[in-house]
């Protein structure tokens, strides 16, 4: 089995509950800056994730909480793999994955900064599985603090 563990990508210091932002670009700016401050990404990461989100939107109209999963195309911007998690104080429109036309009022953002294609695909598959599980999403929504959010994500992604 793969040695790669999604749980190792979570860091309470990079979980933000009730994040306030002007728009989706501001969300990405704030989360990228936090990841950069923690030494996880280079200063080029924000531009890379912004470009990819414009070309290939990542919002999903999932049950309980609508989510976006922004990430960069190139892995060269990542220094240490991490998932930056934020719930938004008020839903912010992101474009829907796949069609890129409809706005999805996103409640939570899971920004991926991982090194390899295989890892990114694994993480995306597990996250999408979690996002489609109504009970798992309710646990994430009910998380009262970063530790609770990390615990809820780990519980849902383990295995």
Buried (B, 14 or more C-beta within 10 A) or exposed (E): EEEBEBEEBBBEEBBBBEBEBEEBBEBBBBBBBBBBEBEBBBEBBBEBBBEBBEEBBBBBEBEBBBBBBBBBEEBEBBBBBBBBBBBBEEBBBBBBBEEBEEBBEBBBBBBBBBBEEEBBEBBBEBBBEBBEBEEBBEBBBEBEEBEBBBBBBBEBBEE
